[in-house]
């Protein structure tokens, strides 16, 4: 109870322990893996216990319509993180950063794109990282002064996570692991160690990237005991199987459970997912307590976000290789000095808006390389929104089509404007259109595409979708089978 009481103060701290109001604020970035938006108790969408994340929502500003743009590979988190790091759409980032499996070892991670840690480091911040780094070593080496317990890769076991340390002076350490500690605890230990030992005068930027709640969903048993599978409520859009064939419908994520999906299997998947989130929330609480005790909390901007969502039985899917709300929506909360408390904003926001937004909140210039929007005016209440529409994209990696054992193909493009969302899905020679009113149908169950009452909305969204495809640099051609993406690997710089 004492711990929760301390954490519930969120970003508060006693004045005598805090830095002066004129100093540049520190930044603490808490980043989760596969955490869908709404899986924070204070957001009241799913029945998951997150007292420490709740404290951040209550003491900060949360975005309820925050999303990723999408991905061009089944490892959605890699392009998502590449966009976060650079503030750029993935169409305009080197694919050897976010599709490293397709490249030779010496090419992986090579990129000249500016990242936000690198930008803040160049502007006087001491930078620290721990946890998952999924875009290769070069960005890590350029962006961070100190790296402790970094996991270099996409997914791993949560007990015995193999990690490495780095400093520019010593280079990378040999890998090591702790078989007895849950991954989120390992990363929290590293973050707390940095906070406790930090004595420098300049502000710090901490990037704490958890590997949870990504599968394998193996939290400490006490957290699994909190969520008996038989008591888990199924989502309203639970389906035994997706109603039509879609891209990547039999990749690794989707074959974690048999077809058709059963209620009991989906309940178990959700139960384990919630356990992972609550276990990670506990470790976030430890980090926030350490920040409070250090006297730095009053002068620290805290960002809580996730890299992508997850279906877990919704629409008959398990993974995140689609553009439904459950898979593209992510939590995004800002807390700290001059950030309004207990505010929920419905403005459309991208995860990769965080780079320019942190610049806006700290007074740093936004680099010209950034392609997305600064949310600071929305946070401060000066503007209601920074964009009128959102674009989402997903397709199998074009190079994968050349591997006979994969042969997934297909893709999705989608646009949201106001309450309406249009999804265009391509698989083989088939195109499927879905139109949803998200205000009336947040579970995306009622397809309005053939309803004549929505003809004008449908046509407007088609035009908006085409405009956003061109503006973002997407190579998709909506007039061609499977968007014309397959059969031309050079278009994505694919290397055999």
C-alpha positions, 0 to 999 in steps of 0.5 A: 500500500505504501508503494502504491501511495508513493506511485499514485503521486505520478510525477509529483515531488517535494519542492525542496528535492526538485531541480529549479523550474528553469532547468531543462526537464529530464525524460523517462520513456517507458516503452512496452512490447505488444501492449494494446491501447486500453489495457490500462485500468484507468482507461476503462476498456479492459479489466486489467490491473495497472495501478502504476500506469493508472497513476501516470494517466491520472497525473498526465495527459493520455491520448485515446486515439493513438496508433502506429502507422503499420508495418511491412513485415510480420515483425511489426514492432521493428518498423514501429520502433524505427518510426518512433526513433526517427519520427519518419514513416517507415516507407522513408527509412532504410529497410535494413533497419526494420527488416534485418532478416532480409540482409547480410549481417554487415548491412543490418542496422546501417542508417543515416537517419537521425534518431531522437536519442541522438538528437537529445544527446547532441543537445546536452542530454545524458542518454541511457537505454535498457531493454529491447533494441530491435533496429540493430546496434548502430542507432544504439551506439550513436544515441546512448552514452550508457546502455545496461542490460540491452536485449538486441532482437525481436523476442526472447524468453522472459527468464534468462533473457540474454542481454549486453552492456555498452558504452562508447569507451568500452564497446559491447560487453559479452552477453549475460543472463539471469535465469531467476529474474523476470525480464521486466525486473532485469530492465527495471533494475538497470533503470533504477541503477542509473537513477540512483547513481546519476550525479551529473548536472545536465538533464538525462533521457532514459529509454526503458524498453520492456520485452513484455507483454510479448509472448512467450507470456510467462510472468511470475506465477503470482501474476497469473494467479490474479487472472483465472482464465475461466473468469476472463470475459471474451471480447465482443468481436471474438470469432472462431476464425477470420471471415475472409482470407487475409495477409499473413493469416498463418504466420508464427503469431497466428499458429500459436493456437489452433483453428478454429479458435475456441473460447477457452483457448482465447481466455487463456491467451488473454489471461496470460497477457494481462498477467504480463502487463500487471507484472510489468506495471509492478516494475514500472512502479519500482522505477517511478519510486526510484525517480521520486526518491532521487528528487528528480521527479518534479523535473522529469517528463514521463512518456508511457507508450507501446509499440503495437497492439494485439488481437488475441481472439478479436476477429478470429486473429491472434497477432498484430499483422492487420489494421484493425483497432486492436492491433494498430492502437497503442497507449500513449501518456505524457506526464510531467512539468507543465503537462495537464493532469487527468486529461484524455485527448481524442486527437488522432496521434501516431506513436512516431509523433513522440519525437517532435512532441518531446522536442516541443515539450523541452524547447528543442528544435524539431529536425527537418528530417522528422515527417510527423507532427508535434502534439504539444499544442494538443497537450497544452490545450492550444489546439484540438488536433494536429491532423484530420485523418490517419493512414494505416498500412500492413503487408507481408514483406515483399522479399518473403514471396520469394521463399516458397515455404512462406508464401503469405503475400497480401496486405491492408491499407486503411484510412480513418477520418472522423468517426469512419474507417475504411479498410482495403484488404488484398489477398491473391486476386481478391479485394475486400472493403470494410467500412466501420463507424468507430463511434457506434461500432468500436469493435469493428463488427458492422461493415457498412460498405454496401449501405447506400446511406454511406456512399459519399463517406466511402468515396471521400475515404477512398480519395483520402486514402489515395492522398495519404498513400502518396504523401507518405511515400507508400509504394502500394498501387490500389489498382493492382493485385496485392497492391502491386508490391510482390514481384518487385523486391528491388522496390524495397531494396530487398537483398537475396 
